[in-house]
Structure formats: C-alpha cells, structure tokens
Amino acid sequence: MKKKKIETILYSTGGVAAMVVLLAGFNVVTAAFKQRADLTKEKAFTLSDGTRAILKKIDTPVKIRFYCTRAETATPETVFLRNYAQQVEDLLDEFKQYAGGKLSIQKFNPMPDSDAEDSAKLDGIEGHPVSADGEPFYLGLAVNMLDETVPVPFLSPSRERMLEYDVARAISQVITPQKAVVGVMSGLPVFGEFNPMMMRMGQRGQEPWILINELKGDFTVKEVSLGVDKIDDEIKALVVIYPRDISDGAQYAIDQFLLRGGKLVAFLDPLSIADNRNSNPSNPLQGAMSSGATMDKLLKAWGLEFDVSKAVADMTFKTAIRGQDGRPQQAAAVLSLTKDAMNGDDPLTGQLDNLLLPYPGVITGTPAAGLKETVLLKTTRNSQLIDKIMAQFGGGEKDFKASDKEYALAVRLTGKFKTAFPDGKPGEKTAEKKDDGEKKAGEEKKTDSKPDNSLKESTSDGVVVLVGDSDMIYDPVCVQVQNVFGQKIVIPQNGNLNFAQSIVEQLAGDSNLIGVRSRATLNRPFTVVKRMEERAQEASRNKIKELEASLSEAQQKLNELQRVKEGSQRFVLSTEQQQEIARFRQKEGEVKKQLKEERKKLRRDIDSLENRLRWINIAAMPLVVSVSGIALAVYKRKRTAAK
C-alpha cells in the first residue's frame, strides 16, 4: 500500500515536471511567432494594407534602431513611457514579421555616457528629462538603409493612433530617398512671417503652417509666387491655397503647367477665417469677412463655377461653436462632415469619417468636354446656399430653408484639359502700330506680333482636385499642438490634415500612406442621437417660424387699427385692439407650451437612448460572461453527479 502511494507521488511529480518542460518549450518556440487578435471594428491594431504595400517594396535590407531608456530606478513618468514602449515594440515585431528578412530591429538602452546614448544622438534621437534627477529619457527610433537614415526623435504617447503611420512613413522615406518636388502657391502666409522689427523686439514671427512642415517631410517643397508667369518644370504637383487676387498671368502659368503634365490641387474659399488678421485666436471658428478666393478663368474653361459671395449651410452637419457673446451656438455654415458626406469608393475619402469645413463654398457646373468629374465631398439635401455675411453672423441657421439639393464641396477632374487662354499669354497679343493717324484710308497696316508658343491642349490625361474651403488646413482648425518635454507634438483634431496630405501624396508621392494615416483619425459619432436632435430641432424651428408669423400678423393688425382709430383714442387702446392683443398673447403662450413639450420629448428620447447604450456597453457583456460561467458550472456539476 505504501509502495503504491510512493509510485503515485512519483508519477504525479514526473507528469507535472513533463508538463512544465512541454509548456516552456512551447512558449520558446511560439515566442518568435507573435500573433494578436484584433477585435476592434476598424482593425486599429492590425497592419493596414498601405503599410503592407510599403513593406513589400523593400528590396534592400532596412534596419530600425529602437531606443528606450530602461534605468533601474523608476518614476510614474518613466513607468508610463516604458509601458508605451512595449506597445511600440509589439508593433515593430509585426513590421518585422511581415517584412521577413528584409527588416531587422535593433534595441538599445541609452543610459548616460553609454555607447547606446552616443548612437542615439548620432541618429537624431533626443533625450528628455522626465524625473527629478534630471537624467534624459530616450524613446525614439531611426530607420536606416545604406547611407540614408530617417529619425523619429520622440514617440509621444499622445500620438499613439499615429504610431503605425509614423513608422511606415519613415520606412517609405528611407527606401525612396529621391523626393518629388511640390510647389505651393498661396495668398496667405503659409510659409510663415518673419518681421525683422518684431524680432529685434524679442518677438517671434509666425511659423509655417503645419501642412507645410508635414509636406517637407515627404517632398521637396518650393514656394511659388502668386505673380509668377511660369511654373518650374521640376515641380510635379502644385498646391494652391486661397489664391486671393490671383492675376491672369499666374492663372496662365497654372494653365500651361497643367497642360504639360503637372498635377494641381486648389483650396478655394468664399469666406476665410485665416485671412482675417484681426480675428480672435481663441475663437478661430468665428467667421470673418474676406474677399474670397477663386481661379475664375481656369474654372470657366473647365466648365465649373465657384461663387465667392455664397457659403453653404447644412443642418445635418452643423457645428456647435462659441458665439460672439461667448455662448455656444449652432452654426449651420460650419460643417462637421461624417462618412455620409464622403465618397466611400475613392481612396482619398474612403477611409475618412470626420472633417471640419468652416464656411465652405460649393463647386457647380458641368465639366467641359473631355473631362470627368468625381465628387469627393458633398452636402446633404438638407442644405442651402446663403450669403456669406449671413454665414458670418449667425452661421446660417436662422431662416433656414432646405434646397433639397446636394452640393459638391470637393471634386476631382480627370481627362484632357484645354487651355483657358486660346489667344496665348495675357499681354502678348498682336500689337497694331499706326503712325499717329497719318496713314491714309485703305493703307495696309503694319503689325508687330510675337509667335504664340503656348500649349492648347494636354497630350495626356491631367488631374485637378478642387476643394471649396481653405480654412480646413489652417492650424487652429485641423490640429492641436502640444509641448512635450520641449518637443512640439502635433495631434490631429480631425481628418483635415490627413485629407490634404493624401491629395498631394496621390498626385506626387507614395499613395500607400493614405490608408495608413486615415486610421489615425477614425471617429464614431452618435449618428442616431444626432438624427433625433435634427428631427426635433426641425420641428422646433417650424414652431418658432409659426410664432414669428403670428407676431407679424398681430402687429400688422394693430397698425391697421391704429390708423383708423378716432383722435380721442390717441393714448387709449380700443376694445378691439385689447381683444387682439389678448388673442395674440394666448396664442403665444400655447406655442411656447408646445415648444416646451417638444424639448422635453427630445430630452426624454435622447436620455432613453443613452441609457440603453450605457446598459448594453456596461452591463450586457459582463452579464453574458456571468451567465455563460454559471451555465458551464451547472453543466459540469450535472456530469459529475451522473458519474
């Protein structure tokens, strides 16, 4: 009996030991093959198709040197950054696994006065003091191929959703070191302003727009003057931002640039908040009067129109902004676009879901023969064109009347373009000379003409993208800038910057980055709640209009009674007048009561929906798990009892 117990113990111990060895071996073998289950709807933790396409293009070994300080001492700040560093390592492992032997990861611990710290500094990785001892903390990476190195100096946790894009972008830059040339023409100081007088007084000038800095990371960016008469041949794509008072000569230069194979994107605008130098920087969405900007001659040749006197209001996409009195107000001309406004079948907009367009204009007309139009952004039918002064004061919500028409906010034109200047370059027409009227009638006139060498039609298909708003790429509208350990970190507030960069990349760069960047700005608006609010507010607006009509009718009736009253009634209301006022006040009270009930009903519906969502999100899943556990326990108990 005793011998049997000893054998049982030995067998059990041996079995446990064998199981430990097997599990340890299994972990060692499978550790090299990391696989994560991504349960998010947008697959935010799975490499995008764009990243995979970039990794497939690697034909020369690429190294990623990852730097993260791992000191023995720890503070809450360093612990937080190390936890984020683990997420970075997991992502890098996925990059490596998909790229195979073409990509290698090297990890460094840059402690003070170490070789790893020297390597970090040579790679352009910056350390930041985050603890009381003042020792620098490094968290960055450098992508290297042959003699080309592209650093990401600091991996900020605030840009967590941009992490995949930052790494994929660095790889794309290092494997394509020859950058395309992109020209930027603008009536706004997009390249910054540096006033020598202000600098002598110790004041800093205006820095370049974030879009310009972002484009410089991927392209060679050249500033093009609005007075230029020729676009350099080396420029592959031209970005025109708010071409205020553009001359015919500059439009001719753009025309010829397009006909000889250049690509164009133009951000037009009827009402620019960036153009208002006296605007309040703390409230950038407050409208500002501006002359507007378009390219009339070119658009006319393409069969399109852009009315700079009109903005578009859309009650479906209206935005809550701070009014002139400091109180929140709904601005129907400041459009918060959702996926309903975007062309889901186009690479530029298919993966976007939120854009912000302050006081945009619309692109109308029918494209000229030979051109194909693709609408990228549009309004709903619950929209209306309004005077831009109305858009500035009140946002276009008052007296709103839906046009039952969708308006194009951004379009792409493709095909063979024809010149907008059939007579040649402006100012170089045939000049007729005459000797001060001394020539006889019928005498042959002398002419002095220059040969017309201008292009009349493009030989290959061209591309033009037109956007009805330029403020969407203005820094206060599209990004939030934070200072983290002395490092300027740019955090997108919406998909605006993504949209603008994607257009340029599609025209001149690596279009694979479009899909990678789009994932960083995905948003899930409460569309059901928003539609409920729209319906209730539409009903409320009709009630308000009814009340105002009743008031106007009563005032008109009172005026009529006033004209026909007797002289002795000058300061005394007649019985009929008093009855009319009483009837109006009674009607006014009834309408106000109905409005109050409508608002209560709206609030009840929204609260009910929010409660249902809260119970589903918070209680439903734990309840399912609990019920499943109880059912499994009951089932096992029954099986045990049956034995």
Phi, psi and omega per residue, in radians:
M1 nan -0.790 -3.134
K2 -1.144 -0.691 3.120
K3 -1.099 -0.645 3.137
K4 -1.145 -0.691 3.108
K5 -1.115 -0.708 3.137
I6 -1.128 -0.719 3.106
E7 -1.094 -0.695 3.127
T8 -1.083 -0.778 -3.139
I9 -1.102 -0.752 -3.134
L10 -1.116 -0.796 3.117
Y11 -1.072 -0.721 -3.137
S12 -1.127 -0.782 3.131
T13 -1.106 -0.757 3.115
G14 -1.094 -0.690 3.121
G15 -1.124 -0.753 3.116
V16 -1.106 -0.762 3.134
A17 -1.075 -0.735 3.122
A18 -1.109 -0.700 3.116
M19 -1.105 -0.713 3.111
V20 -1.074 -0.779 3.139
V21 -1.092 -0.764 3.132
L22 -1.095 -0.781 3.128
L23 -1.107 -0.743 3.120
A24 -1.086 -0.763 3.111
G25 -1.114 -0.701 3.116
F26 -1.077 -0.759 3.133
N27 -1.118 -0.697 3.138
V28 -1.116 -0.750 -3.101
V29 -1.201 -0.776 -3.062
T30 -1.415 -0.222 -3.123
A31 -1.073 -0.519 -3.118
A32 -1.343 -0.222 -3.121
F33 -2.066 1.426 -3.094
K34 -1.408 2.368 3.128
Q35 -2.477 2.252 -3.133
R36 -1.989 2.520 3.058
A37 -1.629 2.064 -3.107
D38 -1.754 1.921 -3.097
L39 -1.753 0.075 3.133
T40 -1.321 2.624 -3.090
K41 -1.103 -0.738 -3.100
E42 -1.549 0.120 -3.134
K43 0.941 0.891 -3.055
A44 -1.194 -0.360 -3.090
F45 -1.916 0.388 3.061
T46 -2.081 2.403 -3.132
L47 -0.989 2.314 -3.115
S48 -1.306 2.888 3.107
D49 -1.092 -0.617 3.125
G50 -1.106 -0.762 3.108
T51 -1.098 -0.750 3.135
R52 -1.083 -0.682 3.128
A53 -1.147 -0.671 3.106
I54 -1.145 -0.754 3.141
L55 -1.133 -0.560 3.117
K56 -1.190 -0.423 -3.101
K57 -1.387 -0.167 -3.124
I58 -1.175 2.100 3.112
D59 -2.071 -0.095 3.080
T60 -2.236 2.406 -3.090
P61 -0.891 2.335 3.136
V62 -2.045 2.378 3.105
K63 -1.965 2.423 2.994
I64 -2.006 2.020 3.088
R65 -1.686 1.980 -3.074
F66 -1.792 2.174 -3.095
Y67 -1.970 2.179 3.075
C68 -2.575 2.196 -3.141
T69 -1.301 2.237 3.121
R70 -2.240 1.256 3.131
A71 -1.346 2.800 3.137
E72 -1.202 -0.664 3.098
T73 -1.383 2.618 -3.097
A74 -2.418 2.518 3.034
T75 -2.166 2.893 3.106
P76 -0.957 -0.623 -3.130
E77 -1.187 -0.797 -3.120
T78 -1.210 -0.596 3.088
V79 -1.097 -0.755 3.120
F80 -1.071 -0.786 -3.125
L81 -1.184 -0.624 3.109
R82 -1.172 -0.665 3.081
N83 -1.070 -0.709 3.098
Y84 -1.187 -0.618 3.110
A85 -1.048 -0.575 3.102
Q86 -1.131 -0.660 3.071
Q87 -1.109 -0.702 3.117
V88 -1.088 -0.772 3.138
E89 -1.075 -0.715 3.121
D90 -1.064 -0.740 3.131
L91 -1.156 -0.740 3.118
L92 -1.082 -0.641 3.094
D93 -1.109 -0.629 3.087
E94 -1.173 -0.720 3.070
F95 -0.996 -0.840 -3.093
K96 -1.108 -0.752 -3.102
Q97 -1.098 -0.706 -3.112
Y98 -1.308 -0.626 -3.092
A99 -1.378 -0.232 3.141
G100 1.226 -2.412 -3.107
G101 -1.384 -0.003 -3.120
K102 -1.402 -0.246 -3.078
L103 -2.287 2.283 3.100
S104 -2.179 2.601 -3.118
I105 -2.010 2.219 3.047
Q106 -2.027 2.273 -3.075
K107 -1.950 2.338 -3.087
F108 -2.228 2.570 3.070
N109 -2.006 1.555 -3.038
P110 -1.335 1.439 3.044
M111 -1.371 2.784 -3.124
P112 -0.974 2.343 3.075
D113 1.104 0.438 3.122
S114 -1.782 2.849 3.069
D115 -1.085 -0.602 3.124
A116 -1.109 -0.639 3.113
E117 -1.186 -0.698 3.083
D118 -1.082 -0.718 3.115
S119 -1.106 -0.701 3.124
A120 -1.073 -0.765 -3.124
K121 -1.159 -0.673 3.100
L122 -1.128 -0.565 3.134
D123 -1.458 -0.049 3.132
G124 1.476 0.333 3.114
I125 -1.575 2.277 -3.038
E126 -1.805 2.366 3.040
G127 -1.642 2.565 -3.097
H128 -2.281 2.308 3.103
P129 -1.251 2.105 -3.114
V130 -2.097 -0.080 -3.110
S131 -2.190 3.012 -3.059
A132 -1.162 -0.499 -3.101
D133 -1.306 -0.170 3.060
G134 1.381 0.049 3.130
E135 -1.243 2.402 -3.079
P136 -1.239 2.533 3.078
F137 -1.951 2.231 -3.114
Y138 -1.853 2.321 3.026
L139 -2.646 1.613 -3.103
G140 -2.860 -3.120 3.125
L141 -2.624 2.799 3.090
A142 -2.331 2.287 3.111
V143 -1.747 2.230 -3.035
N144 -2.264 2.372 2.990
M145 -2.489 2.045 -3.081
L146 0.969 -2.095 -3.114
D147 -1.664 0.070 -3.078
E148 -1.771 2.244 3.111
T149 -2.315 2.293 3.091
V150 -2.113 2.022 -3.114
P151 -1.612 2.659 2.866
V152 -2.023 1.629 -2.896
P153 -1.009 -0.651 -3.119
F154 -2.562 2.207 3.122
L155 -1.633 1.640 -3.090
S156 -1.401 2.325 3.069
P157 -1.031 -0.413 3.131
S158 -1.199 -0.299 3.075
R159 -1.852 0.567 -3.092
E160 -0.987 -0.733 -3.109
R161 -1.277 -0.243 3.084
M162 -1.699 0.062 -3.023
L163 -1.056 -0.881 -3.129
E164 -1.032 -0.726 3.133
Y165 -1.116 -0.765 -3.126
D166 -1.046 -0.749 -3.130
V167 -1.246 -0.806 -3.131
A168 -1.098 -0.655 3.126
R169 -1.129 -0.738 3.122
A170 -1.100 -0.705 3.108
I171 -1.137 -0.746 3.134
S172 -1.077 -0.684 -3.140
Q173 -1.183 -0.660 -3.057
V174 -1.341 -0.487 3.133
I175 -1.539 -0.199 3.051
T176 -2.255 1.289 -3.048
P177 -1.175 -0.410 3.130
Q178 -1.408 1.864 -3.063
K179 -1.515 2.438 3.041
A180 -1.240 2.676 -3.130
V181 -1.665 2.206 3.127
V182 -2.082 2.249 3.086
G183 -1.677 2.542 3.113
V184 -2.229 2.130 3.114
M185 -2.072 2.247 -3.062
S186 -2.680 2.605 2.995
G187 -1.594 0.111 3.122
L188 -2.062 2.744 -3.124
P189 -1.347 1.069 -3.082
V190 -1.208 -0.404 3.097
F191 -1.580 0.142 3.129
G192 1.586 2.853 3.098
E193 -2.253 2.304 -3.135
F194 -2.249 1.780 -3.133
N195 -1.595 2.021 -3.121
P196 -0.993 -0.631 -3.136
M197 -1.118 -0.759 3.123
M198 -1.151 -0.639 -3.138
M199 -1.185 -0.607 3.080
R200 -1.161 -0.464 3.118
M201 -1.516 0.090 3.103
G202 1.510 0.126 -3.135
Q203 -1.686 2.448 3.139
R204 -1.467 2.554 3.086
G205 -1.350 3.110 3.124
Q206 -1.353 2.260 -3.120
E207 -1.382 2.789 3.084
P208 -1.045 2.684 3.088
W209 -1.097 2.628 -3.135
I210 -1.001 -0.650 -3.137
L211 -1.023 -0.727 -3.132
I212 -1.115 -0.783 3.124
N213 -1.096 -0.685 3.128
E214 -1.166 -0.701 3.122
L215 -1.158 -0.593 3.129
K216 -1.132 -0.418 3.093
G217 -1.237 -0.398 -3.078
D218 -2.008 -0.336 -3.042
F219 -2.392 2.910 2.908
T220 -1.562 1.950 -3.009
V221 -1.736 2.232 3.120
K222 -2.074 2.360 3.081
E223 -1.400 2.303 -3.136
V224 -2.058 2.223 -3.090
S225 -1.286 2.599 3.070
L226 -1.198 -0.243 3.121
G227 -1.751 0.216 -3.086
V228 -1.188 2.607 3.080
D229 -1.940 -0.025 3.071
K230 -2.736 2.371 3.079
I231 -1.581 2.284 -3.117
D232 -0.978 2.486 -3.116
D233 -1.146 -0.452 -3.099
E234 -1.270 -0.286 -3.125
I235 -1.314 2.177 -3.114
K236 -1.569 -0.669 3.137
A237 -2.389 2.505 -3.130
L238 -2.036 2.229 3.094
V239 -1.861 2.058 3.131
V240 -1.885 2.118 -3.095
I241 -2.077 1.986 3.086
Y242 0.883 1.240 -3.109
P243 -1.346 1.173 -3.101
R244 -1.145 2.253 3.097
D245 0.968 0.664 3.130
I246 -1.148 2.423 -3.074
S247 -1.453 2.857 3.063
D248 -1.104 -0.598 3.127
G249 -1.105 -0.728 3.122
A250 -1.194 -0.667 3.090
Q251 -1.140 -0.617 3.067
Y252 -1.132 -0.705 3.117
A253 -1.092 -0.731 3.089
I254 -1.133 -0.715 3.135
D255 -1.003 -0.861 -3.116
Q256 -1.216 -0.612 3.074
F257 -1.049 -0.751 -3.140
L258 -1.195 -0.703 -3.084
L259 -1.213 -0.466 3.136
R260 -1.628 0.228 2.975
G261 1.963 0.031 3.116
G262 -1.279 2.780 3.107
K263 -1.939 2.542 -3.013
L264 -2.308 2.393 2.918
V265 -2.272 2.274 -3.069
A266 -2.218 2.212 3.054
F267 -1.760 1.762 3.140
L268 -1.584 3.035 -3.108
D269 -2.948 2.324 3.015
P270 -1.484 -0.492 -3.037
L271 -2.531 1.851 -3.050
S272 -1.780 2.242 3.020
I273 -1.483 -0.407 3.101
A274 -1.291 -0.397 -3.109
D275 -1.439 -0.143 -3.124
N276 -1.593 1.814 -3.060
R277 -1.275 -0.289 -3.127
N278 -1.780 0.267 -3.102
S279 -1.284 2.823 3.134
N280 -1.498 1.990 -3.087
P281 -1.116 -0.378 3.133
S282 -1.363 -0.199 -3.138
N283 -2.374 1.192 -3.007
P284 -1.165 -0.349 -3.099
L285 -1.483 -0.060 3.087
Q286 -1.247 2.236 -3.050
G287 -1.041 2.694 3.135
A288 -2.470 2.429 -3.101
M289 -1.278 2.256 3.081
S290 -2.533 2.838 -3.060
S291 -1.316 -0.290 -3.091
G292 1.512 2.932 -3.094
A293 -2.600 2.271 3.098
T294 -2.625 3.141 3.059
M295 -2.241 1.353 -2.915
D296 -1.046 -0.770 -3.077
K297 -1.150 -0.745 -3.131
L298 -1.173 -0.817 -3.122
L299 -1.062 -0.679 -3.141
K300 -1.095 -0.711 3.123
A301 -1.164 -0.488 3.139
W302 -1.534 -0.009 3.112
G303 1.474 0.245 -3.072
L304 -2.030 2.885 3.101
E305 -2.383 2.625 3.058
F306 -2.477 1.838 -3.069
D307 -1.468 1.941 -3.098
V308 -1.366 -0.057 3.112
S309 -1.612 -0.109 -3.064
K310 -2.162 2.421 2.937
A311 -1.980 2.944 -3.123
V312 -2.006 2.398 3.071
A313 -1.986 2.452 -3.125
D314 -2.425 2.021 -3.085
M315 -1.216 -0.375 3.123
T316 -1.293 -0.573 -3.060
F317 -1.924 0.343 -3.088
K318 -1.135 2.732 -3.025
T319 -2.193 2.462 3.055
A320 -1.423 2.076 3.109
I321 -2.209 2.948 3.092
R322 -1.493 2.170 -3.115
G323 -1.326 3.139 -3.117
Q324 -1.147 -0.444 3.101
D325 -1.545 0.086 3.130
G326 1.535 -0.138 -3.132
R327 -1.570 2.647 3.108
P328 -1.145 2.488 3.064
Q329 -2.531 2.652 3.121
Q330 -1.524 2.138 -3.134
A331 -1.919 1.889 -3.113
A332 -1.296 -0.260 3.122
A333 -1.677 -0.006 2.973
V334 -1.832 1.872 -2.913
L335 -1.691 2.114 2.985
S336 -1.719 1.632 -3.020
L337 -1.354 2.442 3.031
T338 -1.939 -3.021 -3.112
K339 -1.080 -0.402 3.126
D340 -1.100 -0.396 -3.110
A341 -1.621 -0.092 -2.957
M342 -1.971 2.563 3.104
N343 -1.314 1.829 -3.066
G344 -1.256 -0.215 -3.101
D345 -1.688 -0.003 -3.095
D346 -1.837 2.437 -3.132
P347 -1.041 -0.518 -3.120
L348 -1.200 -0.644 -3.006
T349 -2.081 -0.121 -3.040
G350 -1.104 -0.483 -3.097
Q351 -1.914 0.112 3.061
L352 -1.544 2.744 3.050
D353 -2.569 0.049 3.054
N354 -2.720 2.144 3.086
L355 -2.326 2.660 3.118
L356 -2.161 2.045 -3.130
L357 -2.107 1.852 3.124
P358 -1.434 2.088 3.042
Y359 0.919 0.985 -3.100
P360 -1.406 2.809 2.972
G361 -1.786 3.084 -3.090
V362 -2.125 2.678 -3.131
I363 -1.856 2.085 -3.076
T364 -2.104 3.074 3.105
G365 1.812 3.071 3.132
T366 -2.023 2.217 -3.103
P367 -0.972 2.544 3.117
A368 -1.131 2.846 -3.134
A369 -1.000 2.354 3.135
G370 1.642 -0.114 -3.121
L371 -1.963 2.477 3.092
K372 -1.985 2.323 -3.119
E373 -1.852 2.312 3.024
T374 -2.092 2.077 3.134
V375 -1.400 2.135 -3.136
L376 -1.646 -0.718 3.133
L377 -2.301 2.511 -3.128
K378 -2.626 2.842 3.036
T379 -1.530 3.067 2.979
T380 -1.575 3.114 3.079
R381 -1.284 -0.240 3.110
N382 -1.517 0.917 -3.065
S383 -2.343 2.928 -3.075
Q384 -2.755 2.432 3.006
L385 -1.405 2.306 -3.119
I386 -2.299 2.735 3.052
D387 -1.091 2.478 -3.038
K388 -1.190 -0.353 3.036
I389 -1.188 -0.696 3.068
M390 -1.121 -0.640 3.116
A391 -1.120 -0.639 -3.110
Q392 -1.228 -0.715 -3.099
F393 -1.926 1.631 3.076
G394 1.959 -0.223 3.028
G395 1.298 0.071 3.053
G396 1.516 0.161 -3.096
E397 -1.468 -0.596 -3.116
K398 -1.231 2.411 -3.134
D399 1.033 0.539 -3.126
F400 -1.263 2.417 3.079
K401 -2.472 1.992 -3.059
A402 -1.080 2.450 -3.128
S403 -1.537 -0.191 -3.070
D404 1.007 0.674 -3.109
K405 -2.489 2.411 3.064
E406 -1.545 2.327 3.137
Y407 -1.938 2.484 3.123
A408 -1.430 2.192 3.096
L409 -1.713 -0.449 3.098
A410 -2.650 2.385 -3.110
V411 -2.406 2.771 2.991
R412 -2.088 2.293 3.058
L413 -1.885 2.304 3.075
T414 -2.315 2.653 3.127
G415 2.315 -2.893 3.141
K416 -1.617 2.021 -3.112
F417 -1.526 2.541 3.033
K418 -1.899 2.658 -3.050
T419 -1.137 2.553 3.028
A420 -1.551 -0.012 -3.095
F421 -2.280 1.269 -3.098
P422 -1.114 -0.384 3.137
D423 -1.544 0.110 3.125
G424 1.658 -2.930 -3.086
K425 -1.137 2.311 3.130
P426 -1.000 2.361 3.117
G427 1.582 -0.028 -3.138
E428 -2.142 0.593 3.086
K429 -1.288 2.914 3.124
T430 -1.066 2.234 -3.112
A431 -1.792 2.283 3.140
E432 -1.774 2.287 -3.119
K433 -1.952 2.447 3.140
K434 -2.503 2.472 -3.047
D435 -1.433 1.285 2.969
D436 0.849 0.662 3.054
G437 1.358 0.161 -3.094
E438 -1.478 -0.187 -3.104
K439 -1.279 2.527 -3.130
K440 -1.376 2.755 3.113
A441 -1.099 2.386 3.126
G442 1.465 -0.130 3.117
E443 -1.192 2.434 -3.107
E444 -1.151 2.266 -3.114
K445 -1.426 2.469 3.071
K446 -1.493 2.411 -3.137
T447 -2.136 2.522 3.087
D448 -2.198 1.815 -3.030
S449 -2.188 2.655 3.077
K450 -1.809 2.507 3.133
P451 -1.138 2.423 -3.140
D452 -1.578 1.812 -3.120
N453 -1.757 0.180 -3.077
S454 -1.290 2.642 3.098
L455 -1.325 2.518 -3.124
K456 -1.879 -0.390 -3.120
E457 -2.758 2.543 3.135
S458 -1.278 2.514 -3.132
T459 -1.486 -0.374 3.103
S460 -2.278 2.933 -3.120
D461 -1.120 2.312 3.089
G462 -1.859 2.978 -3.123
V463 -2.363 2.295 3.053
V464 -2.336 2.262 3.049
V465 -1.996 2.191 -3.136
L466 -2.013 2.279 3.124
V467 -2.136 2.345 -3.042
G468 -1.465 0.301 3.136
D469 -2.689 2.382 3.086
S470 -1.831 -0.364 -3.117
D471 -1.213 -0.282 -3.127
M472 -1.111 -0.384 3.115
I473 -1.845 0.177 3.058
Y474 -1.337 2.312 -2.986
D475 -0.840 -0.890 -3.090
P476 -1.084 -0.338 -3.111
V477 -1.554 -0.621 -2.941
C478 -1.886 -0.342 -3.061
V479 -2.432 2.858 2.966
Q480 -2.132 2.252 -3.100
V481 -1.857 2.162 3.122
Q482 -2.032 2.617 3.068
N483 -1.824 1.890 -3.113
V484 -1.999 1.905 -3.125
F485 0.960 0.689 3.131
G486 1.421 -0.040 -3.138
Q487 -1.768 2.264 3.124
K488 -1.384 2.019 -3.117
I489 -1.891 2.206 -3.132
V490 -1.743 2.145 -3.132
I491 -2.061 2.049 3.127
P492 -1.095 2.377 3.062
Q493 -1.588 -0.332 -3.120
N494 -2.777 -2.909 -3.120
G495 -1.599 0.196 -3.047
N496 -1.068 -0.929 -3.117
L497 -1.088 -0.698 3.081
N498 -1.007 -0.820 -3.118
F499 -1.053 -0.813 -3.119
A500 -1.134 -0.800 3.119
Q501 -1.097 -0.674 -3.121
S502 -1.107 -0.667 3.116
I503 -1.070 -0.849 -3.108
V504 -1.126 -0.714 3.137
E505 -1.152 -0.608 3.103
Q506 -1.189 -0.576 -3.112
L507 -1.469 -0.550 -2.988
A508 -2.377 -0.166 -2.988
G509 -2.263 -2.585 -3.116
D510 -1.549 1.787 -3.091
S511 -1.199 -0.216 3.112
N512 -1.129 -0.445 -3.131
L513 -1.240 -0.273 -3.109
I514 -1.070 -0.868 -3.106
G515 -1.190 -0.560 -3.124
V516 -1.201 -0.783 -3.081
R517 -1.248 -0.560 -3.077
S518 -1.052 -0.526 -3.079
R519 -1.213 -0.357 -3.078
A520 -1.337 -0.261 -3.078
T521 -2.050 0.299 3.122
L522 -1.117 2.468 -3.082
N523 -2.435 2.619 3.119
R524 -2.117 1.480 -3.137
P525 -1.255 2.703 3.097
F526 -1.429 1.375 -3.032
T527 -1.140 -0.622 3.134
V528 -1.129 -0.797 3.112
V529 -1.075 -0.726 -3.098
K530 -1.126 -0.700 3.128
R531 -1.156 -0.646 3.095
M532 -1.090 -0.750 3.117
E533 -1.109 -0.708 3.141
E534 -1.070 -0.797 -3.121
R535 -1.095 -0.780 -3.121
A536 -1.169 -0.696 -3.133
Q537 -1.222 -0.562 3.059
E538 -1.104 -0.755 3.084
A539 -1.110 -0.732 3.132
S540 -1.104 -0.712 -3.129
R541 -1.115 -0.673 3.093
N542 -1.117 -0.693 3.099
K543 -1.098 -0.714 3.141
I544 -1.114 -0.746 3.104
K545 -1.082 -0.680 3.108
E546 -1.095 -0.734 3.120
L547 -1.113 -0.760 -3.140
E548 -1.132 -0.643 3.098
A549 -1.143 -0.704 3.102
S550 -1.108 -0.719 3.120
L551 -1.092 -0.780 3.140
S552 -1.103 -0.722 3.134
E553 -1.124 -0.741 3.131
A554 -1.144 -0.718 3.120
Q555 -1.102 -0.718 3.110
Q556 -1.101 -0.705 3.121
K557 -1.136 -0.715 3.119
L558 -1.116 -0.681 3.120
N559 -1.124 -0.688 3.107
E560 -1.118 -0.755 3.112
L561 -1.128 -0.596 -3.127
Q562 -1.157 -0.639 -3.095
R563 -1.236 -0.544 -3.055
V564 -1.705 0.042 -3.109
K565 -1.309 2.792 -3.131
E566 -1.333 2.799 -3.127
G567 -1.059 -0.573 -3.127
S568 -1.246 -0.188 -3.116
Q569 -1.697 0.313 -2.983
R570 -0.944 -0.744 -3.094
F571 -1.969 0.177 -3.125
V572 -2.182 2.291 3.111
L573 -1.352 2.456 3.106
S574 -1.299 2.941 3.107
T575 -1.075 -0.687 -3.141
E576 -1.131 -0.709 3.102
Q577 -1.114 -0.760 3.135
Q578 -1.096 -0.705 3.112
Q579 -1.142 -0.668 3.121
E580 -1.122 -0.757 3.116
I581 -1.112 -0.714 -3.140
A582 -1.111 -0.709 3.128
R583 -1.136 -0.707 3.126
F584 -1.118 -0.780 -3.130
R585 -1.109 -0.642 3.101
Q586 -1.146 -0.739 3.125
K587 -1.161 -0.696 3.108
E588 -1.058 -0.743 3.132
G589 -1.122 -0.685 3.131
E590 -1.134 -0.745 -3.141
V591 -1.150 -0.730 3.106
K592 -1.068 -0.668 3.113
K593 -1.131 -0.734 3.108
Q594 -1.103 -0.721 3.094
L595 -1.055 -0.735 3.141
K596 -1.087 -0.759 3.119
E597 -1.135 -0.650 3.126
E598 -1.110 -0.741 3.128
R599 -1.163 -0.680 3.089
K600 -1.079 -0.748 3.133
K601 -1.105 -0.739 3.096
L602 -1.025 -0.798 -3.099
R603 -1.156 -0.663 3.114
R604 -1.111 -0.762 -3.124
D605 -1.113 -0.759 -3.127
I606 -1.168 -0.757 3.126
D607 -1.092 -0.694 3.137
S608 -1.111 -0.763 3.116
L609 -1.120 -0.769 3.130
E610 -1.070 -0.702 3.129
N611 -1.138 -0.699 3.115
R612 -1.116 -0.774 3.111
L613 -1.098 -0.687 -3.128
R614 -1.119 -0.777 -3.136
W615 -1.158 -0.664 3.131
I616 -1.157 -0.802 -3.073
N617 -1.267 -0.657 -3.020
I618 -1.611 -0.750 -2.978
A619 -1.786 -0.512 -2.997
A620 -1.121 -0.858 -3.086
M621 -1.135 -0.846 3.059
P622 -1.015 -0.602 3.129
L623 -1.141 -0.740 3.118
V624 -1.081 -0.770 3.133
V625 -1.108 -0.752 -3.134
S626 -1.105 -0.803 3.141
V627 -1.100 -0.712 3.123
S628 -1.097 -0.735 3.121
G629 -1.109 -0.762 3.124
I630 -1.112 -0.751 3.140
A631 -1.092 -0.724 3.124
L632 -1.135 -0.699 3.131
A633 -1.139 -0.735 3.114
V634 -1.106 -0.724 -3.141
Y635 -1.094 -0.794 3.132
K636 -1.121 -0.653 -3.133
R637 -1.146 -0.688 3.125
K638 -1.153 -0.693 3.129
R639 -1.150 -0.686 3.115
T640 -1.137 -0.746 3.140
A641 -1.134 -0.599 -3.128
A642 -1.174 -0.513 3.100
K643 -1.294 nan nan
